[in-house]
Amino acid sequence: MDAIYALVFAAGGLATMVDGDCPTGCLRRDDAAPALSFQLSEARFQGEPAGVEIMARRDLAVAFGPFQPMLAASTTEDGAAWVGAGLRWEARLGRLVTEASFAPGLYVAGDGPRIGTTLEFRSGLAAGWDFGPATVSVSLDHRSNGGLSDTNPGLETVGLRVTIPLD
């Protein structure tokens, strides 16, 4: 699972960019809908439950082609923390919303799982329903150091996310 989420992010975003954005500028800067997300997840380390994680994310009011910058931070009940910045890509079909994201960040294990290095990449997938005032999604993500260290067991989360538009 190490690279699958990141590959979905790259393939989906690039396909959308080539199909919809390149005629007017592939990575053209444009306005985007800012949003704030809150997520409650179960962290899993090597297939076993590793505690509860909460995450907050801010989607910025700008996009570059199909990619929207985001800032995120999470913490677990055992003191592990991650903070990062990256890009998200979203596809909508009516009220159905799908998303892929990729963000490098800094990880501190606290009393949580030791997953290799301070630099950890977080890639994720989510699918949800836009209810109008908020979107509710089920999310999956994977964190690893991408092989920067010999120790790279990774950490997964499975969660429920609520996203609130800010405009």
GURO-804887 format. One record per atom (N, C-alpha, C): x, y, z; atom name. Coordinates in Angstrom, 2 decimals, always signed. Layout:
# residues N
NODE     east    north       up  atom
NODE        X        Y        Z    CA
...
END
This chain:
# residues 167
NODE     east    north       up  atom
NODE    +0.82    -1.19    +0.00     N
NODE    +0.00    +0.00    +0.00    CA
NODE    +0.87    +1.26    +0.00     C
NODE    +2.17    +1.12    +0.13     N
NODE    +3.05    +2.27    +0.26    CA
NODE    +2.79    +3.38    -0.76     C
NODE    +2.69    +3.04    -2.03     N
NODE    +2.61    +4.08    -3.06    CA
NODE    +1.26    +4.16    -3.75     C
NODE    +0.33    +3.28    -3.44     N
NODE    -0.94    +3.24    -4.18    CA
NODE    -1.69    +4.56    -4.06     C
NODE    -1.84    +5.10    -2.85     N
NODE    -2.60    +6.34    -2.68    CA
NODE    -1.93    +7.49    -3.42     C
NODE    -0.60    +7.58    -3.34     N
NODE    +0.12    +8.64    -4.03    CA
NODE    -0.03    +8.48    -5.55     C
NODE    -0.03    +7.26    -6.04     N
NODE    -0.21    +7.03    -7.48    CA
NODE    -1.61    +7.42    -7.93     C
NODE    -2.63    +7.14    -7.13     N
NODE    -3.99    +7.56    -7.47    CA
NODE    -4.06    +9.08    -7.52     C
NODE    -3.44    +9.75    -6.54     N
NODE    -3.40   +11.21    -6.52    CA
NODE    -2.76   +11.74    -7.80     C
NODE    -1.59   +11.22    -8.15     N
NODE    -0.86   +11.71    -9.32    CA
NODE    -1.61   +11.41   -10.61     C
NODE    -2.09   +10.16   -10.77     N
NODE    -2.77    +9.79   -12.01    CA
NODE    -4.08   +10.55   -12.19     C
NODE    -4.88   +10.63   -11.13     N
NODE    -6.15   +11.34   -11.22    CA
NODE    -5.96   +12.81   -11.48     C
NODE    -5.06   +13.42   -10.74     N
NODE    -4.81   +14.85   -10.91    CA
NODE    -4.24   +15.18   -12.28     C
NODE    -3.28   +14.38   -12.75     N
NODE    -2.70   +14.64   -14.06    CA
NODE    -3.70   +14.41   -15.18     C
NODE    -4.53   +13.37   -15.07     N
NODE    -5.55   +13.12   -16.10    CA
NODE    -6.54   +14.28   -16.15     C
NODE    -6.96   +14.77   -14.99     N
NODE    -7.87   +15.91   -14.94    CA
NODE    -7.20   +17.15   -15.52     C
NODE    -5.93   +17.34   -15.20     N
NODE    -5.21   +18.50   -15.69    CA
NODE    -5.11   +18.48   -17.22     C
NODE    -4.71   +17.34   -17.78     N
NODE    -4.57   +17.24   -19.23    CA
NODE    -5.91   +17.43   -19.92     C
NODE    -6.96   +16.82   -19.37     N
NODE    -8.28   +16.89   -19.98    CA
NODE    -8.94   +18.25   -19.82     C
NODE    -8.83   +18.86   -18.64     N
NODE    -9.61   +20.06   -18.39    CA
NODE    -8.84   +21.35   -18.23     C
NODE    -7.57   +21.29   -17.82     N
NODE    -6.84   +22.50   -17.50    CA
NODE    -5.83   +22.93   -18.56     C
NODE    -5.25   +21.99   -19.28     N
NODE    -4.17   +22.34   -20.20    CA
NODE    -4.59   +23.25   -21.36     C
NODE    -5.82   +23.17   -21.85     N
NODE    -6.17   +24.11   -22.92    CA
NODE    -6.03   +25.58   -22.52     C
NODE    -6.14   +25.89   -21.23     N
NODE    -6.02   +27.28   -20.77    CA
NODE    -4.82   +27.48   -19.84     C
NODE    -3.98   +26.49   -19.68     N
NODE    -2.80   +26.59   -18.81    CA
NODE    -2.81   +25.48   -17.79     C
NODE    -1.98   +24.48   -17.98     N
NODE    -2.04   +23.25   -17.18    CA
NODE    -2.04   +23.49   -15.67     C
NODE    -1.16   +24.32   -15.19     N
NODE    -1.08   +24.59   -13.75    CA
NODE    -1.40   +26.05   -13.47     C
NODE    -2.34   +26.58   -14.23     N
NODE    -2.76   +27.97   -14.09    CA
NODE    -3.29   +28.22   -12.68     C
NODE    -2.88   +29.32   -12.10     N
NODE    -3.38   +29.71   -10.78    CA
NODE    -4.83   +30.17   -10.93     C
NODE    -5.69   +29.70   -10.03     N
NODE    -7.10   +30.04   -10.08    CA
NODE    -7.65   +30.07    -8.65     C
NODE    -8.83   +30.66    -8.51     N
NODE    -9.49   +30.64    -7.22    CA
NODE   -10.03   +29.24    -6.93     C
NODE   -10.09   +28.88    -5.68     N
NODE   -10.66   +27.60    -5.25    CA
NODE   -11.49   +27.84    -4.00     C
NODE   -12.36   +26.89    -3.71     N
NODE   -13.22   +27.01    -2.53    CA
NODE   -12.43   +26.64    -1.28     C
NODE   -12.21   +27.60    -0.36     N
NODE   -11.52   +27.26    +0.88    CA
NODE   -12.44   +26.42    +1.77     C
NODE   -11.83   +25.56    +2.57     N
NODE   -12.62   +24.70    +3.45    CA
NODE   -11.81   +24.33    +4.68     C
NODE   -12.53   +23.90    +5.69     N
NODE   -11.92   +23.41    +6.92    CA
NODE   -12.48   +22.01    +7.17     C
NODE   -11.58   +21.06    +7.42     N
NODE   -11.98   +19.67    +7.67    CA
NODE   -11.53   +19.22    +9.04     C
NODE   -12.37   +18.37    +9.63     N
NODE   -12.03   +17.71   +10.89    CA
NODE   -12.23   +16.22   +10.68     C
NODE   -11.30   +15.43   +11.18     N
NODE   -11.34   +13.99   +10.95    CA
NODE   -11.05   +13.24   +12.24     C
NODE   -11.82   +12.20   +12.48     N
NODE   -11.60   +11.28   +13.60    CA
NODE   -11.29    +9.93   +12.99     C
NODE   -10.14    +9.34   +13.35     N
NODE    -9.67    +8.11   +12.71    CA
NODE    -9.17    +7.10   +13.72     C
NODE    -9.13    +5.87   +13.26     N
NODE    -8.40    +4.82   +13.98    CA
NODE    -7.05    +4.68   +13.29     C
NODE    -5.97    +4.84   +14.04     N
NODE    -4.64    +4.62   +13.51    CA
NODE    -4.34    +3.12   +13.57     C
NODE    -3.64    +2.63   +12.55     N
NODE    -3.28    +1.21   +12.49    CA
NODE    -1.79    +1.11   +12.17     C
NODE    -1.09    +0.33   +12.98     N
NODE    +0.35    +0.13   +12.80    CA
NODE    +0.60    -1.35   +12.59     C
NODE    +1.17    -1.69   +11.45     N
NODE    +1.45    -3.07   +11.08    CA
NODE    +0.20    -3.95   +11.23     C
NODE    -0.94    -3.40   +10.80     N
NODE    -2.20    -4.14   +10.79    CA
NODE    -2.95    -4.19   +12.10     C
NODE    -2.37    -3.63   +13.15     N
NODE    -3.00    -3.66   +14.48    CA
NODE    -3.48    -2.27   +14.87     C
NODE    -4.58    -2.17   +15.62     N
NODE    -5.04    -0.86   +16.10    CA
NODE    -3.95    -0.17   +16.92     C
NODE    -3.78    +1.13   +16.68     N
NODE    -2.74    +1.89   +17.38    CA
NODE    -3.30    +3.18   +17.98     C
NODE    -4.60    +3.22   +18.24     N
NODE    -5.18    +4.37   +18.91    CA
NODE    -6.01    +5.26   +18.00     C
NODE    -6.54    +6.29   +18.61     N
NODE    -7.41    +7.25   +17.93    CA
NODE    -6.58    +8.45   +17.50     C
NODE    -6.86    +8.96   +16.30     N
NODE    -6.19   +10.15   +15.80    CA
NODE    -7.25   +11.20   +15.44     C
NODE    -6.95   +12.45   +15.76     N
NODE    -7.79   +13.55   +15.27    CA
NODE    -6.93   +14.40   +14.34     C
NODE    -7.57   +14.92   +13.29     N
NODE    -6.85   +15.73   +12.32    CA
NODE    -7.69   +16.94   +11.95     C
NODE    -7.01   +18.05   +11.72     N
NODE    -7.65   +19.25   +11.18    CA
NODE    -6.90   +19.61    +9.89     C
NODE    -7.67   +20.07    +8.90     N
NODE    -7.07   +20.43    +7.62    CA
NODE    -7.69   +21.71    +7.11     C
NODE    -6.88   +22.55    +6.50     N
NODE    -7.35   +23.80    +5.89    CA
NODE    -7.01   +23.74    +4.41     C
NODE    -8.05   +23.78    +3.56     N
NODE    -7.87   +23.84    +2.12    CA
NODE    -7.82   +25.31    +1.74     C
NODE    -6.76   +25.73    +1.06     N
NODE    -6.55   +27.14    +0.75    CA
NODE    -7.44   +27.60    -0.41     C
NODE    -7.57   +28.91    -0.56     N
NODE    -8.48   +29.51    -1.54    CA
NODE    -7.83   +29.69    -2.91     C
NODE    -6.91   +28.82    -3.26     N
NODE    -6.22   +28.89    -4.54    CA
NODE    -6.02   +27.48    -5.07     C
NODE    -5.92   +27.35    -6.39     N
NODE    -5.62   +26.07    -7.01    CA
NODE    -4.63   +26.30    -8.14     C
NODE    -3.87   +25.28    -8.44     N
NODE    -2.94   +25.29    -9.56    CA
NODE    -3.36   +24.14   -10.46     C
NODE    -4.11   +24.47   -11.53     N
NODE    -4.75   +23.43   -12.31    CA
NODE    -5.72   +22.71   -11.40     C
NODE    -5.70   +21.38   -11.36     N
NODE    -6.64   +20.65   -10.52    CA
NODE    -6.17   +20.46    -9.07     C
NODE    -4.99   +20.98    -8.74     N
NODE    -4.40   +20.75    -7.42    CA
NODE    -4.62   +21.94    -6.49     C
NODE    -5.18   +21.66    -5.31     N
NODE    -5.45   +22.70    -4.31    CA
NODE    -4.51   +22.50    -3.12     C
NODE    -3.76   +23.53    -2.75     N
NODE    -2.88   +23.42    -1.59    CA
NODE    -3.69   +23.26    -0.29     C
NODE    -3.09   +22.56    +0.66     N
NODE    -3.73   +22.32    +1.95    CA
NODE    -2.67   +22.30    +3.04     C
NODE    -3.11   +22.59    +4.25     N
NODE    -2.29   +22.48    +5.46    CA
NODE    -3.02   +21.54    +6.40     C
NODE    -2.29   +20.67    +7.09     N
NODE    -2.95   +19.71    +7.98    CA
NODE    -2.09   +19.41    +9.19     C
NODE    -2.77   +19.02   +10.27     N
NODE    -2.08   +18.60   +11.49    CA
NODE    -2.93   +17.53   +12.16     C
NODE    -2.25   +16.56   +12.76     N
NODE    -2.97   +15.50   +13.48    CA
NODE    -2.21   +15.12   +14.73     C
NODE    -2.96   +14.52   +15.65     N
NODE    -2.36   +14.01   +16.88    CA
NODE    -3.12   +12.77   +17.31     C
NODE    -2.44   +11.89   +18.03     N
NODE    -3.06   +10.67   +18.52    CA
NODE    -3.15   +10.71   +20.04     C
NODE    -3.93    +9.81   +20.57     N
NODE    -4.11    +9.76   +22.03    CA
NODE    -2.82    +9.42   +22.76     C
NODE    -1.84    +8.84   +22.06     N
NODE    -0.57    +8.51   +22.73    CA
NODE    +0.54    +9.52   +22.42     C
NODE    +0.15   +10.70   +21.93     N
NODE    +1.11   +11.78   +21.76    CA
NODE    +1.85   +11.83   +20.45     C
NODE    +1.57   +10.94   +19.51     N
NODE    +2.18   +11.06   +18.19    CA
NODE    +1.54   +12.26   +17.49     C
NODE    +2.34   +12.97   +16.70     N
NODE    +1.81   +14.14   +16.00    CA
NODE    +2.44   +14.23   +14.61     C
NODE    +1.67   +14.77   +13.69     N
NODE    +2.13   +15.00   +12.31    CA
NODE    +1.61   +16.35   +11.87     C
NODE    +2.43   +17.14   +11.20     N
NODE    +2.01   +18.41   +10.62    CA
NODE    +2.63   +18.51    +9.23     C
NODE    +1.81   +18.90    +8.24     N
NODE    +2.33   +18.95    +6.89    CA
NODE    +1.56   +19.88    +5.98     C
NODE    +2.09   +20.02    +4.79     N
NODE    +1.47   +20.83    +3.74    CA
NODE    +1.61   +20.08    +2.43     C
NODE    +0.56   +20.13    +1.63     N
NODE    +0.62   +19.42    +0.37    CA
NODE    -0.49   +19.84    -0.57     C
NODE    -0.89   +18.90    -1.41     N
NODE    -1.90   +19.17    -2.43    CA
NODE    -3.00   +18.14    -2.36     C
NODE    -4.21   +18.56    -2.75     N
NODE    -5.35   +17.65    -2.84    CA
NODE    -5.96   +17.80    -4.22     C
NODE    -6.58   +16.73    -4.67     N
NODE    -7.28   +16.71    -5.95    CA
NODE    -8.66   +16.13    -5.68     C
NODE    -9.69   +16.77    -6.25     N
NODE   -11.07   +16.36    -5.98    CA
NODE   -11.80   +16.12    -7.29     C
NODE   -12.67   +15.13    -7.28     N
NODE   -13.56   +14.87    -8.41    CA
NODE   -14.98   +14.74    -7.87     C
NODE   -15.93   +15.33    -8.58     N
NODE   -17.33   +15.31    -8.15    CA
NODE   -18.20   +14.72    -9.25     C
NODE   -19.18   +13.96    -8.82     N
NODE   -20.22   +13.43    -9.70    CA
NODE   -21.53   +13.67    -8.97     C
NODE   -22.18   +14.78    -9.30     N
NODE   -23.35   +15.18    -8.53    CA
NODE   -22.91   +15.53    -7.12     C
NODE   -23.52   +14.89    -6.14     N
NODE   -23.16   +15.14    -4.73    CA
NODE   -22.06   +14.19    -4.22     C
NODE   -21.69   +13.19    -5.01     N
NODE   -20.61   +12.27    -4.65    CA
NODE   -19.27   +12.98    -4.84     C
NODE   -18.46   +12.96    -3.80     N
NODE   -17.15   +13.64    -3.83    CA
NODE   -16.07   +12.60    -3.57     C
NODE   -15.06   +12.56    -4.44     N
NODE   -13.89   +11.72    -4.20    CA
NODE   -12.66   +12.62    -4.13     C
NODE   -11.67   +12.17    -3.41     N
NODE   -10.49   +12.99    -3.21    CA
NODE    -9.26   +12.12    -3.06     C
NODE    -8.14   +12.65    -3.54     N
NODE    -6.83   +12.06    -3.29    CA
NODE    -5.92   +13.20    -2.85     C
NODE    -4.97   +12.90    -1.98     N
NODE    -4.08   +13.94    -1.48    CA
NODE    -2.69   +13.40    -1.24     C
NODE    -1.74   +14.32    -1.20     N
NODE    -0.35   +13.97    -0.91    CA
NODE    +0.29   +15.14    -0.18     C
NODE    +0.91   +14.87    +0.98     N
NODE    +1.52   +15.94    +1.77    CA
NODE    +2.74   +15.43    +2.53     C
NODE    +3.90   +16.01    +2.28     N
NODE    +5.03   +15.73    +3.15    CA
NODE    +4.85   +16.48    +4.47     C
NODE    +5.37   +15.91    +5.54     N
NODE    +5.23   +16.57    +6.83    CA
NODE    +6.21   +16.04    +7.85     C
NODE    +6.13   +16.61    +9.02     N
NODE    +7.01   +16.23   +10.13    CA
NODE    +6.23   +15.38   +11.11     C
NODE    +6.83   +14.27   +11.55     N
NODE    +6.19   +13.31   +12.45    CA
NODE    +7.02   +13.20   +13.72     C
NODE    +6.33   +13.26   +14.86     N
NODE    +6.95   +13.03   +16.16    CA
NODE    +6.18   +11.87   +16.79     C
NODE    +6.87   +10.81   +17.18     N
NODE    +6.23    +9.59   +17.63    CA
NODE    +5.59    +9.70   +19.02     C
NODE    +6.09   +10.56   +19.87     N
NODE    +5.58   +10.56   +21.25    CA
NODE    +5.66    +9.14   +21.80     C
NODE    +4.57    +8.64   +22.39     N
NODE    +4.53    +7.25   +22.83    CA
NODE    +3.90    +6.35   +21.77     C
NODE    +3.73    +6.88   +20.56     N
NODE    +3.11    +6.13   +19.47    CA
NODE    +4.12    +5.33   +18.66     C
NODE    +3.67    +4.80   +17.54     N
NODE    +4.54    +3.95   +16.71    CA
NODE    +5.76    +4.70   +16.17     C
NODE    +6.87    +4.01   +16.16     N
NODE    +8.11    +4.51   +15.55    CA
NODE    +8.06    +4.08   +14.09     C
NODE    +7.94    +5.07   +13.18     N
NODE    +7.76    +4.70   +11.77    CA
NODE    +8.92    +5.11   +10.88     C
NODE   +10.04    +5.48   +11.46     N
NODE   +11.24    +5.67   +10.65    CA
NODE   +11.95    +6.99   +10.81     C
NODE   +11.39    +8.05   +10.24     N
NODE   +12.08    +9.33   +10.23    CA
NODE   +11.14   +10.45   +10.68     C
NODE   +11.68   +11.62   +10.84     N
NODE   +10.86   +12.79   +11.16    CA
NODE   +10.07   +13.21    +9.92     C
NODE   +10.67   +13.11    +8.73     N
NODE    +9.97   +13.43    +7.49    CA
NODE    +9.13   +12.22    +7.06     C
NODE    +7.83   +12.41    +7.06     N
NODE    +6.91   +11.34    +6.67    CA
NODE    +5.91   +11.89    +5.65     C
NODE    +5.67   +11.14    +4.59     N
NODE    +4.75   +11.52    +3.54    CA
NODE    +3.38   +10.92    +3.84     C
NODE    +2.34   +11.75    +3.75     N
NODE    +0.98   +11.28    +4.01    CA
NODE    +0.20   +11.34    +2.70     C
NODE    -0.27   +10.20    +2.25     N
NODE    -1.11   +10.17    +1.05    CA
NODE    -2.45    +9.57    +1.44     C
NODE    -3.52   +10.09    +0.84     N
NODE    -4.84    +9.64    +1.26    CA
NODE    -5.86    +9.60    +0.15     C
NODE    -6.90    +8.83    +0.40     N
NODE    -8.07    +8.73    -0.46    CA
NODE    -9.30    +8.93    +0.40     C
NODE   -10.33    +9.54    -0.17     N
NODE   -11.59    +9.73    +0.56    CA
NODE   -12.74    +9.71    -0.43     C
NODE   -13.88    +9.28    +0.05     N
NODE   -15.12    +9.32    -0.73    CA
NODE   -16.23    +9.75    +0.21     C
NODE   -17.08   +10.65    -0.28     N
NODE   -18.12   +11.15    +0.60    CA
NODE   -19.29   +11.73    -0.15     C
NODE   -20.19   +12.34    +0.62     N
NODE   -21.42   +12.90    +0.11    CA
NODE   -21.51   +14.36    +0.54     C
NODE   -21.78   +15.24    -0.43     N
NODE   -21.94   +16.66    -0.17    CA
NODE   -23.38   +16.93    +0.24     C
NODE   -23.59   +17.26    +1.50     N
NODE   -24.93   +17.53    +2.03    CA
NODE   -25.31   +19.00    +1.91     C
NODE   -24.46   +19.81    +1.28     N
NODE   -24.73   +21.25    +1.16    CA
NODE   -23.93   +22.04    +2.17     C
NODE   -24.35   +22.05    +3.43     N
NODE   -23.57   +22.80    +4.41    CA
NODE   -22.26   +22.10    +4.80     C
NODE   -22.13   +20.82    +4.51     N
NODE   -20.90   +20.08    +4.82    CA
NODE   -20.84   +18.82    +3.98     C
NODE   -19.63   +18.33    +3.77     N
NODE   -19.41   +17.05    +3.11    CA
NODE   -18.93   +16.07    +4.16     C
NODE   -19.51   +14.87    +4.19     N
NODE   -19.09   +13.82    +5.11    CA
NODE   -18.44   +12.72    +4.28     C
NODE   -17.22   +12.35    +4.65     N
NODE   -16.44   +11.38    +3.88    CA
NODE   -15.85   +10.30    +4.76     C
NODE   -15.61    +9.16    +4.15     N
NODE   -14.80    +8.09    +4.74    CA
NODE   -13.41    +8.24    +4.13     C
NODE   -12.39    +8.20    +4.96     N
NODE   -11.04    +8.43    +4.46    CA
NODE   -10.10    +7.29    +4.85     C
NODE    -9.12    +7.10    +4.01     N
NODE    -8.04    +6.14    +4.25    CA
NODE    -6.75    +6.88    +3.95     C
NODE    -5.75    +6.73    +4.79     N
NODE    -4.46    +7.30    +4.42    CA
NODE    -3.31    +6.43    +4.89     C
NODE    -2.16    +6.72    +4.32     N
NODE    -0.94    +5.98    +4.62    CA
NODE    +0.17    +7.00    +4.83     C
NODE    +0.95    +6.77    +5.84     N
NODE    +2.11    +7.61    +6.14    CA
NODE    +3.35    +6.74    +6.11     C
NODE    +4.36    +7.19    +5.39     N
NODE    +5.65    +6.50    +5.41    CA
NODE    +6.72    +7.48    +4.98     C
NODE    +7.96    +7.06    +5.12     N
NODE    +9.06    +7.94    +4.73    CA
NODE    +9.54    +7.65    +3.32     C
NODE    +8.81    +6.84    +2.57     N
NODE    +9.15    +6.58    +1.18    CA
NODE   +10.49    +5.90    +0.98     C
NODE   +10.96    +5.19    +1.99     N
NODE   +12.24    +4.49    +1.87    CA
NODE   +13.45    +5.36    +2.17     C
NODE   +13.25    +6.54    +2.77     N
NODE   +14.38    +7.39    +3.14    CA
NODE   +15.19    +6.78    +4.27     C
NODE   +14.59    +5.82    +4.97     N
NODE   +15.24    +5.15    +6.09    CA
NODE   +15.06    +3.64    +5.92     C
NODE   +15.97    +2.87    +6.48     N
NODE   +15.79    +1.42    +6.47    CA
NODE   +14.56    +1.02    +7.27     C
NODE   +14.19    +1.83    +8.26     N
NODE   +12.98    +1.60    +9.04    CA
NODE   +11.85    +2.37    +8.37     C
NODE   +10.86    +1.63    +7.83     N
NODE    +9.76    +2.26    +7.11    CA
NODE    +8.50    +1.39    +7.18     C
NODE    +7.99    +1.12    +8.39     N
NODE    +6.83    +0.24    +8.49    CA
NODE    +5.52    +0.90    +8.08     C
NODE    +5.46    +2.22    +8.08     N
NODE    +4.24    +2.93    +7.70    CA
NODE    +3.19    +2.91    +8.79     C
NODE    +2.22    +3.80    +8.62     N
NODE    +1.11    +3.95    +9.55    CA
NODE    -0.12    +4.29    +8.72     C
NODE    -1.22    +3.62    +8.99     N
NODE    -2.46    +3.87    +8.26    CA
NODE    -3.51    +4.44    +9.20     C
NODE    -4.46    +5.18    +8.64     N
NODE    -5.63    +5.59    +9.39    CA
NODE    -6.87    +5.34    +8.55     C
NODE    -7.95    +5.01    +9.22     N
NODE    -9.27    +4.86    +8.62    CA
NODE   -10.17    +5.79    +9.41     C
NODE   -10.84    +6.73    +8.72     N
NODE   -11.57    +7.72    +9.49    CA
NODE   -12.83    +8.27    +8.85     C
NODE   -13.44    +9.12    +9.62     N
NODE   -14.64    +9.84    +9.19    CA
NODE   -14.28   +11.32    +9.21     C
NODE   -14.53   +12.01    +8.07     N
NODE   -14.16   +13.42    +7.92    CA
NODE   -15.39   +14.26    +7.64     C
NODE   -15.43   +15.43    +8.23     N
NODE   -16.45   +16.43    +7.94    CA
NODE   -15.73   +17.65    +7.39     C
NODE   -16.15   +18.09    +6.21     N
NODE   -15.54   +19.25    +5.55    CA
NODE   -16.57   +20.35    +5.43     C
NODE   -16.19   +21.54    +5.91     N
NODE   -17.10   +22.69    +5.93    CA
NODE   -16.53   +23.77    +5.01     C
NODE   -17.29   +24.17    +3.98     N
NODE   -16.81   +25.25    +3.11    CA
NODE   -16.74   +26.57    +3.89     C
NODE   -15.75   +27.40    +3.56     N
NODE   -15.56   +28.64    +4.28    CA
NODE   -16.04   +29.87    +3.51     C
NODE   -16.56   +29.70    +2.30     N
NODE   -17.05   +30.88    +1.57    CA
NODE   -18.55   +30.87    +1.44     C
END
